[in-house]
Amino acid sequence: MNPYDNDALIKAASNLLKKPIHSVQVMAQGDLSRTMRVTLENNTSYIIKNGPDPLTEGNMLRTFTDHDIPAPHVIAADKQILIIECLDEKGSFSKETWKQLGIILTKMHCVHGPQYGWEKNYAFGKVTIINDYKNDWVDFWGQNRLACFLKHVPIDIANPLEKLIKSLGNYIPNHPSASLLHGDLWTGNLLISKDQPYLIDPACYYGHGEVDIAMLNVFGSPDSTFYQNYDLLEKGWQERMPIYQLFPALVHYRLFGGQYLSMVSGLLQKIGI
């Protein structure tokens, strides 16, 4: 259940902006957050949203814009809401959009952190995203992204998942570059404005760049122009993709139920576990 109703969010936005809200357009009321466009009396518009941790989400968006990665600018944030720039959302996925996304992700994945993880944990609804820093990527992915689900899945899934965790070093590298990741990069978390993609709804941490590529392939696949402009693909990336797709599949299972269990099982079979 979303903890804030629309009236409470509008009041919180007005208090944070220190200005009255003239009009409101509800953009989305999903399972994990709700989003509205608010307009002031001077016709300036902003996007307001709640979520698991608006302050952390705001810091993630600032990390993008601090590195000239296209994302909405943060206007203000507190524990209740995030207020961001209202971009002109006009356009759809074109070859130029995919080209620009390839260029953007190349730039983003060249931003490196000292370790794998993030400064604090985050969440998708009731599902905690454990971001404790680790020096070993196999340890990070095994413990922070897979092992945390063992007690939440049926035994016929838990057994092969545990087997994968124990042998994970045979499948993914121990020390890839600790790249800045979006962390939940599917097309629904990209805003398109005149062929230019902007990153929204981040769940950032530092890790293997292939995580974002794998997520882009969970509910579809990028156009070939994306791959022509993403310069960091490593040998064997397609074989590693199912391992990185397990995390979003397990998250969806916990959030939305059994219809995603077949996705988890199918990925384990594809890995050969």
Protein Blocks (a to p, Z undefined) as FASTA:
>chain_A
ZZbdfklmmmmmmmmnopacfbdcdfbdcfkbccdddddfkopacdddedjblmlmmmmm
mmmmmnopacdddfbdcfkbccddddddeddddfklmmmmmmmmmmmmmpccfbecdfbd
cdehjbccdfbdcfbfklmmmmmmmmmmmmmpcfklmmmmmmmmmmmmmmbcfbbcdddd
ehlacfklccceehiacdehiabddddfklmmmmmmmngccdfklmmmmckbcehklmmm
mmmmmmmmmmmmmmnojklmmmmmmmmmmnoZZ
